[in-house]
Amino acid sequence: MNNELTAKVQKVDLEIFDYFRDVCKKLNIKYILLAGSTLGAIRHKGFIPWDDDLDVGILRSDYNKLLDYLINTADKSPFLVASRILCK
């Protein structure tokens, strides 16, 4: 992936993360950054220049709560939510 495309993907990643963060705050869900996202935040004050995803972790119980919320509000979401549960 070239630098221009990577930058565009990172911008969309941040938009998705903003939505994720807002929903987590609303539902009182704690999350953590993992792997390359943590490294990028600390070492690069953002993304690792060639990284094109975000790595977050939440507890299983919070994941279930988040998924229920996203399924029930899908018509109001600016993003499509995909899950193995939904794709069966």
C-alpha distances in whole Angstrom, upper triangle without the diagonal:
4,7,8,6,6,10,11,10,12,15,15,15,18,20,20,21,24,25,25,27,29,30,31,33,35,35,36,33,32,29,27,23,22,20,17,18,22,20,18,21,23,22,19,21,18,15,14,11,8,10,9,13,16,19,22,26,29,32,33,36,33,31,33,35,31,31,34,34,30,32,35,33,30,32,32,28,25,23,23,24,24,26,27,31,30,28,31
4,6,5,6,9,10,11,12,14,16,16,18,20,21,22,24,26,27,28,30,32,32,34,36,37,37,35,34,30,28,25,24,22,19,19,23,21,18,21,23,21,19,21,18,15,14,11,9,11,11,15,18,21,24,28,31,34,35,38,36,33,36,37,33,33,36,36,32,34,37,35,32,34,33,30,26,25,25,27,27,29,30,34,33,31,35
4,6,5,6,9,10,10,12,14,15,16,19,20,21,22,25,25,26,28,30,31,32,34,36,36,33,32,29,27,23,23,21,17,18,21,19,16,19,21,19,16,17,15,12,12,8,8,10,10,14,17,20,23,27,30,34,35,37,35,33,36,36,33,33,36,35,32,34,37,34,32,33,32,29,26,24,26,27,27,29,31,34,33,33,36
4,5,5,6,9,10,11,13,14,16,17,19,20,21,23,24,26,28,29,30,32,34,35,36,33,32,29,28,24,25,23,20,19,22,21,18,20,23,21,18,19,16,14,14,11,11,12,11,15,18,21,24,28,31,34,36,38,35,33,36,36,32,32,35,34,31,33,35,33,30,31,30,27,24,23,24,26,26,29,31,34,33,32,36
4,5,5,6,9,10,11,12,14,16,17,18,20,22,22,24,26,27,28,30,32,33,34,32,31,28,26,23,23,22,18,18,22,21,18,20,23,22,19,20,16,14,14,11,10,11,9,13,16,19,22,26,29,32,33,35,33,30,33,33,30,29,33,31,28,30,33,30,28,29,28,25,21,20,21,23,23,26,28,31,29,28,32
4,5,5,6,9,10,10,12,14,15,16,18,20,21,22,24,26,26,28,30,31,31,29,28,25,23,20,20,18,15,15,18,17,14,16,19,18,15,16,13,10,10,8,7,7,6,10,13,16,19,23,26,29,30,33,30,28,31,31,28,28,31,30,27,29,32,30,27,29,28,24,21,19,21,22,22,24,27,30,29,28,31
4,5,5,6,9,10,11,13,14,15,17,19,20,21,23,25,25,27,29,30,31,28,27,24,23,20,20,19,16,15,18,17,14,16,18,17,14,15,11,9,11,8,9,9,8,11,13,17,20,23,26,30,31,33,30,28,31,31,28,28,31,30,27,29,32,29,27,28,27,23,20,19,21,23,23,26,29,31,30,30,33
4,5,5,6,9,10,11,13,14,16,17,19,20,22,23,24,26,28,29,30,28,27,24,24,21,21,21,18,17,20,20,17,18,21,21,17,17,14,12,14,12,12,12,9,11,14,17,20,24,26,30,31,33,30,27,30,30,26,26,29,28,25,27,29,27,24,25,24,21,17,16,18,20,21,24,27,29,28,27,31
4,5,5,6,9,10,11,12,14,16,16,18,20,21,22,24,26,27,28,25,25,22,21,18,19,18,15,14,18,18,15,17,20,20,17,17,13,11,13,11,11,9,6,8,11,14,17,20,23,26,27,29,27,24,27,27,24,23,27,25,22,24,27,25,22,24,23,19,16,14,16,17,18,21,23,26,25,24,28
4,5,5,6,9,10,10,12,14,15,16,18,20,20,22,24,25,26,23,22,19,18,15,16,16,13,11,15,15,12,13,16,16,13,13,10,8,10,9,10,8,6,7,9,12,15,19,21,25,26,28,25,23,26,26,23,23,27,25,22,25,27,25,23,25,23,20,17,15,17,18,19,22,24,27,26,26,29
4,5,5,6,9,10,11,13,14,15,17,19,20,21,23,25,25,24,23,20,20,17,19,19,16,14,17,18,14,15,18,19,15,14,11,10,13,12,13,12,9,10,11,15,17,20,22,26,27,29,26,24,27,27,23,23,26,24,22,24,26,24,22,23,21,18,15,14,17,18,20,23,26,28,26,27,30
4,5,5,6,8,10,11,12,14,15,17,18,20,21,23,24,22,22,19,19,17,19,19,17,15,18,19,16,17,20,21,18,17,14,12,15,15,15,13,10,10,11,14,16,19,21,24,25,27,24,22,24,24,20,20,23,21,18,21,23,20,18,20,18,15,12,11,13,15,16,19,22,24,23,23,27
4,5,5,6,9,10,10,12,14,15,16,18,20,21,22,19,19,16,16,13,15,15,13,11,15,16,13,14,18,18,16,15,11,10,13,13,13,11,8,7,7,10,12,15,18,21,22,24,21,19,22,22,18,19,22,20,17,20,22,20,18,20,19,15,13,11,13,14,15,18,21,23,22,22,26
4,5,5,6,9,10,10,12,14,15,16,18,20,20,18,18,15,15,13,15,16,14,11,14,16,13,12,16,18,15,13,10,10,13,14,15,13,10,9,8,12,12,16,18,21,23,24,21,20,23,22,18,20,22,20,18,21,23,20,19,21,19,15,13,13,15,16,18,20,23,25,24,25,29
4,5,5,6,9,10,11,13,14,15,17,19,20,18,19,17,17,16,18,20,18,15,18,20,17,16,20,21,19,17,14,14,17,17,18,16,13,12,11,14,14,18,19,22,24,24,21,20,22,21,17,18,21,18,16,19,21,18,16,18,15,12,10,10,13,14,17,19,23,24,23,24,27
4,5,5,6,9,10,11,12,14,15,17,18,16,17,14,15,14,16,18,17,14,17,19,17,17,20,22,20,18,15,14,17,18,18,15,13,10,9,12,12,15,16,19,20,21,18,16,19,18,14,15,18,16,13,16,18,15,14,16,14,10,9,8,10,11,13,16,19,20,19,20,24
4,5,5,6,8,10,10,12,14,15,16,14,14,11,12,11,13,16,15,11,14,17,15,14,17,19,18,16,13,13,16,17,18,15,13,10,8,10,9,12,14,17,19,20,16,15,18,17,14,15,18,16,14,17,19,17,16,18,16,13,12,11,13,13,15,17,20,21,21,22,26
4,5,5,6,9,10,11,12,14,15,14,14,13,14,13,16,19,18,14,16,19,17,15,19,21,19,17,14,15,18,20,21,18,16,14,12,14,13,15,16,19,21,21,18,17,19,18,15,16,19,16,14,18,19,16,16,18,15,12,11,12,15,15,18,19,23,24,23,25,28
4,5,5,6,9,10,11,12,14,13,14,13,15,15,18,21,20,17,19,22,20,18,22,24,22,20,17,18,21,22,23,20,17,15,13,15,13,15,15,18,19,20,16,15,17,15,12,14,15,13,11,14,15,13,13,14,12,9,9,9,12,12,15,17,21,21,20,22,25
4,5,5,6,9,10,11,12,10,11,10,12,12,15,18,18,15,17,20,19,17,20,23,22,20,17,17,20,22,22,19,17,14,11,12,10,12,11,15,16,16,13,12,14,13,9,11,14,11,10,14,15,13,13,16,14,11,11,10,12,11,14,15,19,19,18,21,24
4,5,5,6,9,10,10,9,9,9,11,11,15,18,18,14,16,19,18,16,19,22,21,18,16,17,20,22,23,20,18,15,12,13,10,12,12,15,17,17,13,13,16,14,11,14,16,13,13,17,18,16,16,19,16,13,14,14,16,15,18,18,22,22,22,24,27
4,5,5,6,9,10,10,11,12,14,15,19,22,22,18,19,23,21,19,22,25,24,21,19,20,23,25,26,23,21,18,16,17,14,15,14,17,19,18,14,15,17,14,11,14,15,12,12,16,16,14,15,17,14,12,13,13,16,15,18,20,23,23,22,25,28
4,5,5,6,8,8,11,11,14,16,19,22,23,19,21,24,23,21,24,27,26,23,21,22,25,27,27,24,22,19,16,17,14,14,13,15,16,15,11,12,13,11,8,11,12,9,9,12,13,11,12,15,12,10,12,12,14,13,16,17,20,20,19,22,25
4,5,5,6,5,7,8,11,13,16,20,21,18,18,22,21,19,22,25,25,22,20,21,24,26,27,24,22,19,15,15,12,12,10,12,14,13,9,10,12,10,7,11,12,10,11,14,15,14,15,18,16,14,16,15,17,15,17,17,21,20,20,23,26
4,5,5,6,8,10,13,15,18,22,23,19,20,23,23,20,22,26,25,22,21,22,26,28,29,26,24,21,18,18,14,15,13,15,17,15,12,13,15,12,11,14,15,12,14,17,17,16,18,20,17,16,17,18,20,18,21,21,24,24,24,27,29
4,6,8,11,13,16,18,22,25,26,23,23,27,26,24,26,29,29,26,24,25,29,31,32,28,26,23,20,20,17,17,15,16,17,16,12,14,15,11,10,13,13,10,12,15,14,13,16,18,15,14,16,17,19,18,21,21,24,23,23,26,28
4,5,9,12,15,18,21,24,26,23,23,27,26,24,27,30,30,27,25,26,29,32,32,29,27,23,20,20,16,15,12,13,14,12,9,11,11,8,8,11,11,9,11,14,13,13,16,18,16,15,18,18,19,17,19,19,22,21,21,24,26
4,7,10,13,16,19,23,25,22,21,25,25,23,25,28,28,26,24,26,28,31,32,28,27,24,20,19,16,14,11,12,14,12,9,12,13,10,10,14,14,12,14,17,17,17,19,22,20,18,21,20,22,20,22,21,24,23,24,27,29
4,7,10,13,16,20,21,19,19,22,23,21,23,26,26,24,22,23,26,29,29,25,24,21,17,16,12,11,8,9,11,9,6,9,11,9,8,12,13,12,13,16,17,17,18,21,20,18,20,19,20,18,19,19,21,20,21,24,26
4,7,11,13,17,19,16,16,19,20,18,19,23,23,21,20,21,23,27,27,24,23,19,16,14,10,9,7,8,11,11,8,10,13,12,11,14,16,15,16,19,20,20,21,24,22,20,22,21,22,19,21,20,22,22,24,26,28
4,7,10,13,15,13,12,16,17,15,17,20,20,19,17,18,20,23,24,20,19,16,12,10,7,6,5,8,11,12,9,10,13,13,11,14,17,16,16,19,21,20,21,24,23,20,21,19,20,18,19,18,21,21,22,25,27
4,6,10,12,10,9,12,14,12,13,17,18,16,15,15,17,21,21,18,18,15,11,8,6,5,7,10,13,15,12,13,16,16,15,17,20,19,19,22,24,23,24,27,25,22,23,21,22,20,21,20,22,23,25,26,28
4,7,8,6,5,9,10,9,11,14,14,13,12,12,13,17,17,14,14,11,8,6,5,6,9,13,15,18,15,15,19,19,17,19,22,21,20,23,26,25,24,27,26,23,22,20,22,20,20,20,22,24,25,26,29
4,6,6,5,8,10,10,11,14,15,15,13,12,13,16,16,13,14,11,8,5,5,7,10,13,16,18,16,16,19,20,18,20,23,23,22,25,27,27,26,29,28,25,24,22,23,21,21,20,22,24,25,26,28
4,6,6,6,9,10,11,12,13,14,13,11,11,14,14,11,13,11,9,6,8,10,14,16,18,22,20,19,22,24,21,22,26,26,25,27,30,29,28,32,31,27,26,24,24,23,22,22,23,25,27,27,29
4,5,5,6,8,10,10,11,12,10,8,7,11,10,7,10,8,8,7,10,12,16,19,21,24,22,21,24,25,23,24,28,27,25,28,31,30,29,31,30,27,25,23,24,23,22,23,24,27,28,28,30
4,5,5,6,9,10,10,10,8,7,8,11,12,8,10,8,6,6,8,11,14,18,20,23,20,19,23,23,21,22,25,25,23,26,28,27,26,29,28,24,23,21,22,21,21,22,24,26,27,27,30
4,5,5,6,8,10,10,9,9,9,13,14,12,13,12,9,8,9,11,14,18,20,23,21,20,24,24,22,24,27,26,25,28,30,29,29,32,30,26,26,24,25,24,24,24,26,28,29,30,32
4,6,5,6,7,9,9,8,7,11,12,11,13,12,11,10,12,15,18,21,24,26,24,23,27,28,25,27,30,30,28,31,34,32,32,34,33,29,28,26,27,26,27,27,28,31,32,32,35
4,5,5,5,6,5,5,5,8,10,8,11,11,10,11,13,16,19,22,25,27,25,24,28,28,25,27,30,29,27,30,33,31,30,33,31,27,26,24,26,25,26,26,29,31,31,32,35
4,6,6,5,5,6,8,11,13,12,13,13,11,11,12,15,18,21,24,26,23,23,27,27,24,26,29,28,26,30,32,30,30,32,30,27,25,24,26,25,26,27,29,31,32,33,35
4,6,6,8,9,10,13,15,14,16,16,14,14,15,17,20,23,26,28,26,25,29,29,27,29,32,31,30,33,35,33,33,36,33,30,29,28,30,29,30,30,32,34,35,36,38
4,6,8,9,8,11,13,13,16,16,15,15,17,20,23,26,29,31,29,28,32,32,30,31,35,34,32,35,38,36,35,38,36,32,31,29,31,30,31,32,34,36,37,37,40
4,5,6,6,8,11,11,14,15,14,15,17,20,23,27,30,32,29,28,32,32,29,31,34,33,31,34,36,34,34,36,34,30,28,27,29,29,30,31,33,35,36,36,39
4,7,9,10,14,13,15,15,14,15,16,19,22,26,29,30,27,27,31,30,27,29,33,31,29,33,35,32,32,34,32,28,27,26,28,28,29,30,33,35,35,36,39
4,7,8,11,10,11,12,11,13,14,18,20,24,27,29,25,25,28,28,25,27,30,28,26,30,32,30,29,31,29,25,23,22,25,25,26,27,30,32,32,32,36
4,6,8,6,8,9,9,11,13,17,20,24,26,28,25,24,28,28,25,26,29,28,26,29,31,29,28,30,28,25,23,21,23,23,24,25,28,30,30,30,33
4,6,5,8,10,10,12,15,18,22,25,27,30,27,26,30,30,27,28,32,31,28,31,34,32,31,33,32,28,26,24,25,25,26,27,29,31,32,31,34
4,6,8,11,13,15,18,21,25,28,30,33,30,29,32,33,29,30,34,33,30,33,35,33,32,34,32,29,26,24,26,26,27,28,30,33,33,32,36
4,7,10,12,14,18,21,25,28,30,32,30,28,31,32,29,29,33,32,29,32,35,33,31,33,32,28,26,24,25,25,25,26,28,31,31,30,33
4,6,8,10,14,17,21,24,26,29,26,24,27,28,25,26,29,29,26,28,31,30,28,30,29,25,23,21,22,22,22,23,25,28,28,27,30
4,7,10,14,17,20,24,25,27,25,23,26,27,23,23,27,26,23,25,28,27,25,27,26,22,20,17,18,19,19,20,22,25,25,24,27
4,7,10,13,16,20,21,24,21,19,22,23,20,20,23,23,20,22,25,24,22,25,24,20,18,16,16,16,16,17,19,22,22,22,25
4,6,10,13,17,18,21,18,16,20,20,17,18,21,21,18,21,24,23,21,24,23,19,18,15,17,16,16,17,19,21,22,22,25
4,7,10,14,15,18,16,14,18,19,16,17,21,20,19,21,24,23,22,25,24,21,20,18,18,16,16,16,18,20,21,22,25
4,7,11,13,15,13,11,15,16,13,15,18,18,17,19,22,21,21,24,23,19,20,17,18,16,16,16,18,19,21,22,24
4,7,9,12,10,9,13,14,12,14,17,17,17,19,22,22,21,25,24,21,22,19,19,17,17,16,17,18,20,22,24
4,6,8,6,6,10,11,10,12,14,15,15,17,19,20,20,24,23,20,21,19,20,16,17,15,17,17,19,21,23
4,6,5,6,9,10,10,12,14,15,16,18,20,21,22,25,25,22,24,22,22,18,18,16,17,17,20,22,23
4,5,5,6,9,10,10,12,14,15,16,18,20,20,24,24,22,24,22,21,17,17,14,15,14,17,19,20
4,5,5,6,9,10,11,13,14,16,17,19,20,23,23,21,24,22,22,18,18,16,17,15,18,20,21
4,5,5,6,8,10,10,12,14,15,16,18,21,20,19,21,19,19,16,17,15,17,16,17,20,22
4,5,5,6,8,10,10,12,14,15,16,19,19,17,19,17,16,13,13,11,13,12,14,17,18
4,5,5,6,9,10,10,12,14,15,19,19,17,20,18,17,13,14,11,13,11,13,16,17
4,6,5,6,9,10,11,12,14,17,17,16,19,18,17,14,15,14,16,14,15,18,19
4,5,5,6,9,10,11,12,15,15,13,15,14,14,11,12,12,14,13,14,17,19
4,5,5,6,8,10,10,14,14,12,15,13,12,9,10,8,11,9,10,13,15
4,6,5,6,9,10,13,14,13,16,15,14,11,12,11,13,11,11,15,16
4,6,5,6,8,11,11,10,14,13,13,11,13,13,16,14,13,17,19
4,5,5,6,9,9,8,11,10,9,7,10,10,14,12,11,14,17
4,6,5,9,10,9,13,11,10,7,9,10,12,10,9,12,14
4,6,8,9,10,13,13,12,11,13,13,16,14,12,15,17
4,5,5,6,10,11,11,10,13,15,18,16,14,17,19
4,5,5,8,8,7,7,10,12,16,14,12,14,17
4,6,8,9,9,10,13,16,19,17,14,17,20
4,7,9,10,11,15,17,21,20,17,20,22
4,5,7,9,12,15,19,18,16,18,21
4,7,10,13,16,20,20,17,19,23
4,6,10,13,16,17,15,16,20
4,6,10,13,14,11,12,16
4,7,10,11,9,10,14
4,7,8,6,7,11
4,5,5,6,9
4,5,5,6
4,6,6
4,6
4
